[in-house]
Amino acid sequence: MSCLEVLLVIIFPPLAVLDRGCGSIVIVTLLTLCGWVPGVIAALIILNKNQ
């Protein structure tokens, strides 16, 4: 995971998972709407999962 991805996760989580597919974007967007912290955690998990 690059530093740019970490910054995107902190600033706007759905943008960080843009290249991971539509399902990931929807999940992270919904969790971000529920609260910023769940969206960030989900985005970090998704980004670390594919490495």
CHARMM-style PDB file with segment names, atoms N, HN, CA, C and O in Angstrom:
ATOM      1  N   MET     1       0.851  -1.162   0.000  1.00  0.00      PROA
ATOM      2  CA  MET     1       0.000   0.000   0.000  1.00  0.00      PROA
ATOM      3  C   MET     1       0.902   1.232   0.000  1.00  0.00      PROA
ATOM      4  O   MET     1       1.814   1.351   0.819  1.00  0.00      PROA
ATOM      5  N   SER     2       0.634   2.135  -0.924  1.00  0.00      PROA
ATOM      6  HN  SER     2      -0.106   2.038  -1.589  1.00  0.00      PROA
ATOM      7  CA  SER     2       1.476   3.320  -1.056  1.00  0.00      PROA
ATOM      8  C   SER     2       0.989   4.431  -0.128  1.00  0.00      PROA
ATOM      9  O   SER     2      -0.109   4.368   0.426  1.00  0.00      PROA
ATOM     10  N   CYS     3       1.824   5.436   0.023  1.00  0.00      PROA
ATOM     11  HN  CYS     3       2.715   5.487  -0.426  1.00  0.00      PROA
ATOM     12  CA  CYS     3       1.476   6.591   0.857  1.00  0.00      PROA
ATOM     13  C   CYS     3       0.299   7.355   0.273  1.00  0.00      PROA
ATOM     14  O   CYS     3      -0.518   7.898   1.016  1.00  0.00      PROA
ATOM     15  N   LEU     4       0.206   7.403  -1.050  1.00  0.00      PROA
ATOM     16  HN  LEU     4       0.870   6.962  -1.653  1.00  0.00      PROA
ATOM     17  CA  LEU     4      -0.908   8.086  -1.697  1.00  0.00      PROA
ATOM     18  C   LEU     4      -2.235   7.392  -1.383  1.00  0.00      PROA
ATOM     19  O   LEU     4      -3.243   8.056  -1.142  1.00  0.00      PROA
ATOM     20  N   GLU     5      -2.235   6.072  -1.386  1.00  0.00      PROA
ATOM     21  HN  GLU     5      -1.416   5.532  -1.582  1.00  0.00      PROA
ATOM     22  CA  GLU     5      -3.449   5.331  -1.049  1.00  0.00      PROA
ATOM     23  C   GLU     5      -3.857   5.573   0.402  1.00  0.00      PROA
ATOM     24  O   GLU     5      -5.046   5.703   0.694  1.00  0.00      PROA
ATOM     25  N   VAL     6      -2.900   5.636   1.299  1.00  0.00      PROA
ATOM     26  HN  VAL     6      -1.934   5.531   1.061  1.00  0.00      PROA
ATOM     27  CA  VAL     6      -3.208   5.894   2.709  1.00  0.00      PROA
ATOM     28  C   VAL     6      -3.812   7.281   2.870  1.00  0.00      PROA
ATOM     29  O   VAL     6      -4.770   7.453   3.623  1.00  0.00      PROA
ATOM     30  N   LEU     7      -3.268   8.268   2.175  1.00  0.00      PROA
ATOM     31  HN  LEU     7      -2.490   8.128   1.563  1.00  0.00      PROA
ATOM     32  CA  LEU     7      -3.827   9.621   2.241  1.00  0.00      PROA
ATOM     33  C   LEU     7      -5.242   9.667   1.670  1.00  0.00      PROA
ATOM     34  O   LEU     7      -6.113  10.338   2.223  1.00  0.00      PROA
ATOM     35  N   LEU     8      -5.474   8.958   0.571  1.00  0.00      PROA
ATOM     36  HN  LEU     8      -4.766   8.413   0.121  1.00  0.00      PROA
ATOM     37  CA  LEU     8      -6.818   8.907   0.005  1.00  0.00      PROA
ATOM     38  C   LEU     8      -7.801   8.233   0.953  1.00  0.00      PROA
ATOM     39  O   LEU     8      -8.954   8.652   1.054  1.00  0.00      PROA
ATOM     40  N   VAL     9      -7.353   7.198   1.646  1.00  0.00      PROA
ATOM     41  HN  VAL     9      -6.416   6.858   1.565  1.00  0.00      PROA
ATOM     42  CA  VAL     9      -8.224   6.524   2.615  1.00  0.00      PROA
ATOM     43  C   VAL     9      -8.612   7.489   3.725  1.00  0.00      PROA
ATOM     44  O   VAL     9      -9.764   7.491   4.159  1.00  0.00      PROA
ATOM     45  N   ILE    10      -7.696   8.291   4.183  1.00  0.00      PROA
ATOM     46  HN  ILE    10      -6.760   8.289   3.830  1.00  0.00      PROA
ATOM     47  CA  ILE    10      -7.974   9.230   5.264  1.00  0.00      PROA
ATOM     48  C   ILE    10      -8.884  10.354   4.791  1.00  0.00      PROA
ATOM     49  O   ILE    10      -9.800  10.753   5.511  1.00  0.00      PROA
ATOM     50  N   ILE    11      -8.641  10.870   3.590  1.00  0.00      PROA
ATOM     51  HN  ILE    11      -7.897  10.546   3.006  1.00  0.00      PROA
ATOM     52  CA  ILE    11      -9.414  12.001   3.092  1.00  0.00      PROA
ATOM     53  C   ILE    11     -10.785  11.570   2.580  1.00  0.00      PROA
ATOM     54  O   ILE    11     -11.802  12.123   2.998  1.00  0.00      PROA
ATOM     55  N   PHE    12     -10.823  10.588   1.680  1.00  0.00      PROA
ATOM     56  HN  PHE    12      -9.996  10.139   1.341  1.00  0.00      PROA
ATOM     57  CA  PHE    12     -12.082  10.142   1.067  1.00  0.00      PROA
ATOM     58  C   PHE    12     -11.983   8.661   0.752  1.00  0.00      PROA
ATOM     59  O   PHE    12     -11.500   8.291  -0.318  1.00  0.00      PROA
ATOM     60  N   PRO    13     -12.433   7.804   1.665  1.00  0.00      PROA
ATOM     61  CA  PRO    13     -12.252   6.354   1.515  1.00  0.00      PROA
ATOM     62  C   PRO    13     -12.754   5.749   0.199  1.00  0.00      PROA
ATOM     63  O   PRO    13     -12.051   4.908  -0.361  1.00  0.00      PROA
ATOM     64  N   PRO    14     -13.929   6.123  -0.330  1.00  0.00      PROA
ATOM     65  CA  PRO    14     -14.368   5.486  -1.587  1.00  0.00      PROA
ATOM     66  C   PRO    14     -13.431   5.756  -2.763  1.00  0.00      PROA
ATOM     67  O   PRO    14     -13.320   4.918  -3.658  1.00  0.00      PROA
ATOM     68  N   LEU    15     -12.773   6.876  -2.782  1.00  0.00      PROA
ATOM     69  HN  LEU    15     -12.863   7.557  -2.055  1.00  0.00      PROA
ATOM     70  CA  LEU    15     -11.844   7.191  -3.860  1.00  0.00      PROA
ATOM     71  C   LEU    15     -10.620   6.288  -3.819  1.00  0.00      PROA
ATOM     72  O   LEU    15     -10.028   6.000  -4.859  1.00  0.00      PROA
ATOM     73  N   ALA    16     -10.241   5.847  -2.648  1.00  0.00      PROA
ATOM     74  HN  ALA    16     -10.722   6.081  -1.804  1.00  0.00      PROA
ATOM     75  CA  ALA    16      -9.056   4.999  -2.516  1.00  0.00      PROA
ATOM     76  C   ALA    16      -9.284   3.601  -3.082  1.00  0.00      PROA
ATOM     77  O   ALA    16      -8.337   2.961  -3.538  1.00  0.00      PROA
ATOM     78  N   VAL    17     -10.520   3.121  -3.061  1.00  0.00      PROA
ATOM     79  HN  VAL    17     -11.290   3.641  -2.692  1.00  0.00      PROA
ATOM     80  CA  VAL    17     -10.813   1.774  -3.563  1.00  0.00      PROA
ATOM     81  C   VAL    17     -11.445   1.808  -4.957  1.00  0.00      PROA
ATOM     82  O   VAL    17     -12.095   0.846  -5.366  1.00  0.00      PROA
ATOM     83  N   LEU    18     -11.261   2.878  -5.663  1.00  0.00      PROA
ATOM     84  HN  LEU    18     -10.733   3.659  -5.331  1.00  0.00      PROA
ATOM     85  CA  LEU    18     -11.873   3.058  -6.975  1.00  0.00      PROA
ATOM     86  C   LEU    18     -11.469   1.977  -7.961  1.00  0.00      PROA
ATOM     87  O   LEU    18     -12.287   1.560  -8.781  1.00  0.00      PROA
ATOM     88  N   ASP    19     -10.232   1.516  -7.903  1.00  0.00      PROA
ATOM     89  HN  ASP    19      -9.568   1.855  -7.237  1.00  0.00      PROA
ATOM     90  CA  ASP    19      -9.753   0.512  -8.848  1.00  0.00      PROA
ATOM     91  C   ASP    19     -10.002  -0.923  -8.383  1.00  0.00      PROA
ATOM     92  O   ASP    19      -9.561  -1.857  -9.052  1.00  0.00      PROA
ATOM     93  N   ARG    20     -10.683  -1.128  -7.277  1.00  0.00      PROA
ATOM     94  HN  ARG    20     -11.042  -0.369  -6.733  1.00  0.00      PROA
ATOM     95  CA  ARG    20     -10.926  -2.473  -6.743  1.00  0.00      PROA
ATOM     96  C   ARG    20     -12.252  -3.075  -7.187  1.00  0.00      PROA
ATOM     97  O   ARG    20     -12.515  -4.244  -6.906  1.00  0.00      PROA
ATOM     98  N   GLY    21     -13.090  -2.310  -7.871  1.00  0.00      PROA
ATOM     99  HN  GLY    21     -12.876  -1.360  -8.099  1.00  0.00      PROA
ATOM    100  CA  GLY    21     -14.352  -2.840  -8.360  1.00  0.00      PROA
ATOM    101  C   GLY    21     -15.551  -2.133  -7.774  1.00  0.00      PROA
ATOM    102  O   GLY    21     -15.452  -1.415  -6.779  1.00  0.00      PROA
ATOM    103  N   CYS    22     -16.689  -2.351  -8.413  1.00  0.00      PROA
ATOM    104  HN  CYS    22     -16.770  -2.935  -9.221  1.00  0.00      PROA
ATOM    105  CA  CYS    22     -17.920  -1.663  -8.042  1.00  0.00      PROA
ATOM    106  C   CYS    22     -18.413  -2.067  -6.646  1.00  0.00      PROA
ATOM    107  O   CYS    22     -18.883  -1.222  -5.884  1.00  0.00      PROA
ATOM    108  N   GLY    23     -18.307  -3.338  -6.320  1.00  0.00      PROA
ATOM    109  HN  GLY    23     -17.925  -4.024  -6.939  1.00  0.00      PROA
ATOM    110  CA  GLY    23     -18.765  -3.808  -5.018  1.00  0.00      PROA
ATOM    111  C   GLY    23     -18.021  -3.164  -3.866  1.00  0.00      PROA
ATOM    112  O   GLY    23     -18.622  -2.798  -2.856  1.00  0.00      PROA
ATOM    113  N   SER    24     -16.723  -3.027  -4.016  1.00  0.00      PROA
ATOM    114  HN  SER    24     -16.235  -3.324  -4.837  1.00  0.00      PROA
ATOM    115  CA  SER    24     -15.912  -2.403  -2.970  1.00  0.00      PROA
ATOM    116  C   SER    24     -16.270  -0.935  -2.799  1.00  0.00      PROA
ATOM    117  O   SER    24     -16.320  -0.421  -1.681  1.00  0.00      PROA
ATOM    118  N   ILE    25     -16.518  -0.274  -3.910  1.00  0.00      PROA
ATOM    119  HN  ILE    25     -16.478  -0.692  -4.818  1.00  0.00      PROA
ATOM    120  CA  ILE    25     -16.867   1.150  -3.851  1.00  0.00      PROA
ATOM    121  C   ILE    25     -18.197   1.336  -3.128  1.00  0.00      PROA
ATOM    122  O   ILE    25     -18.342   2.235  -2.300  1.00  0.00      PROA
ATOM    123  N   VAL    26     -19.166   0.479  -3.446  1.00  0.00      PROA
ATOM    124  HN  VAL    26     -19.049  -0.252  -4.118  1.00  0.00      PROA
ATOM    125  CA  VAL    26     -20.485   0.588  -2.815  1.00  0.00      PROA
ATOM    126  C   VAL    26     -20.397   0.324  -1.319  1.00  0.00      PROA
ATOM    127  O   VAL    26     -20.974   1.063  -0.521  1.00  0.00      PROA
ATOM    128  N   ILE    27     -19.684  -0.716  -0.939  1.00  0.00      PROA
ATOM    129  HN  ILE    27     -19.216  -1.316  -1.587  1.00  0.00      PROA
ATOM    130  CA  ILE    27     -19.557  -1.056   0.483  1.00  0.00      PROA
ATOM    131  C   ILE    27     -18.876   0.062   1.253  1.00  0.00      PROA
ATOM    132  O   ILE    27     -19.351   0.471   2.313  1.00  0.00      PROA
ATOM    133  N   VAL    28     -17.773   0.554   0.726  1.00  0.00      PROA
ATOM    134  HN  VAL    28     -17.388   0.223  -0.135  1.00  0.00      PROA
ATOM    135  CA  VAL    28     -17.035   1.610   1.426  1.00  0.00      PROA
ATOM    136  C   VAL    28     -17.848   2.904   1.466  1.00  0.00      PROA
ATOM    137  O   VAL    28     -17.800   3.630   2.459  1.00  0.00      PROA
ATOM    138  N   THR    29     -18.588   3.201   0.407  1.00  0.00      PROA
ATOM    139  HN  THR    29     -18.627   2.611  -0.400  1.00  0.00      PROA
ATOM    140  CA  THR    29     -19.415   4.408   0.397  1.00  0.00      PROA
ATOM    141  C   THR    29     -20.516   4.327   1.448  1.00  0.00      PROA
ATOM    142  O   THR    29     -20.760   5.290   2.175  1.00  0.00      PROA
ATOM    143  N   LEU    30     -21.177   3.178   1.524  1.00  0.00      PROA
ATOM    144  HN  LEU    30     -20.978   2.395   0.933  1.00  0.00      PROA
ATOM    145  CA  LEU    30     -22.233   3.019   2.530  1.00  0.00      PROA
ATOM    146  C   LEU    30     -21.683   3.108   3.954  1.00  0.00      PROA
ATOM    147  O   LEU    30     -22.285   3.734   4.826  1.00  0.00      PROA
ATOM    148  N   LEU    31     -20.544   2.479   4.172  1.00  0.00      PROA
ATOM    149  HN  LEU    31     -20.055   1.970   3.463  1.00  0.00      PROA
ATOM    150  CA  LEU    31     -19.948   2.550   5.511  1.00  0.00      PROA
ATOM    151  C   LEU    31     -19.463   3.958   5.834  1.00  0.00      PROA
ATOM    152  O   LEU    31     -19.520   4.380   6.989  1.00  0.00      PROA
ATOM    153  N   THR    32     -18.987   4.687   4.833  1.00  0.00      PROA
ATOM    154  HN  THR    32     -18.941   4.344   3.895  1.00  0.00      PROA
ATOM    155  CA  THR    32     -18.552   6.064   5.059  1.00  0.00      PROA
ATOM    156  C   THR    32     -19.753   6.951   5.383  1.00  0.00      PROA
ATOM    157  O   THR    32     -19.647   7.859   6.208  1.00  0.00      PROA
ATOM    158  N   LEU    33     -20.882   6.695   4.745  1.00  0.00      PROA
ATOM    159  HN  LEU    33     -20.968   5.957   4.075  1.00  0.00      PROA
ATOM    160  CA  LEU    33     -22.085   7.464   5.063  1.00  0.00      PROA
ATOM    161  C   LEU    33     -22.574   7.186   6.480  1.00  0.00      PROA
ATOM    162  O   LEU    33     -23.130   8.070   7.132  1.00  0.00      PROA
ATOM    163  N   CYS    34     -22.369   5.962   6.955  1.00  0.00      PROA
ATOM    164  HN  CYS    34     -21.918   5.244   6.425  1.00  0.00      PROA
ATOM    165  CA  CYS    34     -22.739   5.619   8.335  1.00  0.00      PROA
ATOM    166  C   CYS    34     -21.794   6.261   9.350  1.00  0.00      PROA
ATOM    167  O   CYS    34     -22.188   6.571  10.475  1.00  0.00      PROA
ATOM    168  N   GLY    35     -20.576   6.449   8.947  1.00  0.00      PROA
ATOM    169  HN  GLY    35     -20.255   6.197   8.033  1.00  0.00      PROA
ATOM    170  CA  GLY    35     -19.570   7.054   9.816  1.00  0.00      PROA
ATOM    171  C   GLY    35     -18.229   7.003   9.131  1.00  0.00      PROA
ATOM    172  O   GLY    35     -17.949   6.077   8.370  1.00  0.00      PROA
ATOM    173  N   TRP    36     -17.407   7.978   9.388  1.00  0.00      PROA
ATOM    174  HN  TRP    36     -17.635   8.731  10.006  1.00  0.00      PROA
ATOM    175  CA  TRP    36     -16.131   8.069   8.697  1.00  0.00      PROA
ATOM    176  C   TRP    36     -15.204   6.917   9.084  1.00  0.00      PROA
ATOM    177  O   TRP    36     -14.513   6.362   8.230  1.00  0.00      PROA
ATOM    178  N   VAL    37     -15.189   6.563  10.342  1.00  0.00      PROA
ATOM    179  HN  VAL    37     -15.751   7.013  11.036  1.00  0.00      PROA
ATOM    180  CA  VAL    37     -14.269   5.523  10.827  1.00  0.00      PROA
ATOM    181  C   VAL    37     -14.561   4.153  10.201  1.00  0.00      PROA
ATOM    182  O   VAL    37     -13.619   3.490   9.767  1.00  0.00      PROA
ATOM    183  N   PRO    38     -15.824   3.697  10.133  1.00  0.00      PROA
ATOM    184  CA  PRO    38     -16.063   2.399   9.470  1.00  0.00      PROA
ATOM    185  C   PRO    38     -15.654   2.399   8.004  1.00  0.00      PROA
ATOM    186  O   PRO    38     -15.176   1.385   7.496  1.00  0.00      PROA
ATOM    187  N   GLY    39     -15.836   3.523   7.320  1.00  0.00      PROA
ATOM    188  HN  GLY    39     -16.225   4.347   7.733  1.00  0.00      PROA
ATOM    189  CA  GLY    39     -15.414   3.616   5.923  1.00  0.00      PROA
ATOM    190  C   GLY    39     -13.913   3.520   5.766  1.00  0.00      PROA
ATOM    191  O   GLY    39     -13.421   2.872   4.843  1.00  0.00      PROA
ATOM    192  N   VAL    40     -13.189   4.156   6.655  1.00  0.00      PROA
ATOM    193  HN  VAL    40     -13.588   4.683   7.405  1.00  0.00      PROA
ATOM    194  CA  VAL    40     -11.722   4.112   6.615  1.00  0.00      PROA
ATOM    195  C   VAL    40     -11.232   2.699   6.918  1.00  0.00      PROA
ATOM    196  O   VAL    40     -10.327   2.200   6.248  1.00  0.00      PROA
ATOM    197  N   ILE    41     -11.813   2.062   7.905  1.00  0.00      PROA
ATOM    198  HN  ILE    41     -12.548   2.468   8.449  1.00  0.00      PROA
ATOM    199  CA  ILE    41     -11.392   0.703   8.262  1.00  0.00      PROA
ATOM    200  C   ILE    41     -11.664  -0.265   7.111  1.00  0.00      PROA
ATOM    201  O   ILE    41     -10.816  -1.093   6.782  1.00  0.00      PROA
ATOM    202  N   ALA    42     -12.837  -0.162   6.504  1.00  0.00      PROA
ATOM    203  HN  ALA    42     -13.527   0.511   6.771  1.00  0.00      PROA
ATOM    204  CA  ALA    42     -13.168  -1.040   5.380  1.00  0.00      PROA
ATOM    205  C   ALA    42     -12.230  -0.798   4.198  1.00  0.00      PROA
ATOM    206  O   ALA    42     -11.789  -1.750   3.555  1.00  0.00      PROA
ATOM    207  N   ALA    43     -11.927   0.446   3.911  1.00  0.00      PROA
ATOM    208  HN  ALA    43     -12.286   1.220   4.433  1.00  0.00      PROA
ATOM    209  CA  ALA    43     -11.031   0.761   2.798  1.00  0.00      PROA
ATOM    210  C   ALA    43      -9.628   0.212   3.068  1.00  0.00      PROA
ATOM    211  O   ALA    43      -8.994  -0.325   2.159  1.00  0.00      PROA
ATOM    212  N   LEU    44      -9.144   0.336   4.285  1.00  0.00      PROA
ATOM    213  HN  LEU    44      -9.659   0.771   5.023  1.00  0.00      PROA
ATOM    214  CA  LEU    44      -7.828  -0.207   4.618  1.00  0.00      PROA
ATOM    215  C   LEU    44      -7.802  -1.725   4.488  1.00  0.00      PROA
ATOM    216  O   LEU    44      -6.822  -2.293   4.007  1.00  0.00      PROA
ATOM    217  N   ILE    45      -8.875  -2.381   4.915  1.00  0.00      PROA
ATOM    218  HN  ILE    45      -9.671  -1.919   5.306  1.00  0.00      PROA
ATOM    219  CA  ILE    45      -8.945  -3.841   4.797  1.00  0.00      PROA
ATOM    220  C   ILE    45      -8.945  -4.257   3.336  1.00  0.00      PROA
ATOM    221  O   ILE    45      -8.237  -5.187   2.951  1.00  0.00      PROA
ATOM    222  N   ILE    46      -9.741  -3.568   2.519  1.00  0.00      PROA
ATOM    223  HN  ILE    46     -10.316  -2.812   2.832  1.00  0.00      PROA
ATOM    224  CA  ILE    46      -9.818  -3.914   1.101  1.00  0.00      PROA
ATOM    225  C   ILE    46      -8.483  -3.677   0.410  1.00  0.00      PROA
ATOM    226  O   ILE    46      -8.073  -4.484  -0.424  1.00  0.00      PROA
ATOM    227  N   LEU    47      -7.803  -2.597   0.738  1.00  0.00      PROA
ATOM    228  HN  LEU    47      -8.136  -1.941   1.415  1.00  0.00      PROA
ATOM    229  CA  LEU    47      -6.510  -2.319   0.112  1.00  0.00      PROA
ATOM    230  C   LEU    47      -5.442  -3.315   0.550  1.00  0.00      PROA
ATOM    231  O   LEU    47      -4.584  -3.679  -0.254  1.00  0.00      PROA
ATOM    232  N   ASN    48      -5.470  -3.761   1.793  1.00  0.00      PROA
ATOM    233  HN  ASN    48      -6.167  -3.465   2.446  1.00  0.00      PROA
ATOM    234  CA  ASN    48      -4.481  -4.729   2.263  1.00  0.00      PROA
ATOM    235  C   ASN    48      -4.784  -6.156   1.804  1.00  0.00      PROA
ATOM    236  O   ASN    48      -3.878  -6.983   1.704  1.00  0.00      PROA
ATOM    237  N   LYS    49      -6.036  -6.438   1.532  1.00  0.00      PROA
ATOM    238  HN  LYS    49      -6.772  -5.766   1.613  1.00  0.00      PROA
ATOM    239  CA  LYS    49      -6.452  -7.788   1.147  1.00  0.00      PROA
ATOM    240  C   LYS    49      -5.875  -8.216  -0.193  1.00  0.00      PROA
ATOM    241  O   LYS    49      -5.556  -9.393  -0.363  1.00  0.00      PROA
ATOM    242  N   ASN    50      -5.731  -7.323  -1.136  1.00  0.00      PROA
ATOM    243  HN  ASN    50      -5.990  -6.367  -0.998  1.00  0.00      PROA
ATOM    244  CA  ASN    50      -5.321  -7.667  -2.484  1.00  0.00      PROA
ATOM    245  C   ASN    50      -3.805  -7.612  -2.691  1.00  0.00      PROA
ATOM    246  O   ASN    50      -3.344  -7.653  -3.832  1.00  0.00      PROA
ATOM    247  N   GLN    51      -3.045  -7.522  -1.647  1.00  0.00      PROA
ATOM    248  HN  GLN    51      -3.419  -7.489  -0.720  1.00  0.00      PROA
ATOM    249  CA  GLN    51      -1.594  -7.450  -1.827  1.00  0.00      PROA
ATOM    250  C   GLN    51      -0.963  -8.796  -1.787  1.00  0.00      PROA
ATOM    251  OT1 GLN    51       0.255  -8.911  -1.923  1.00  0.00      PROA
TER     252      GLN     51
END
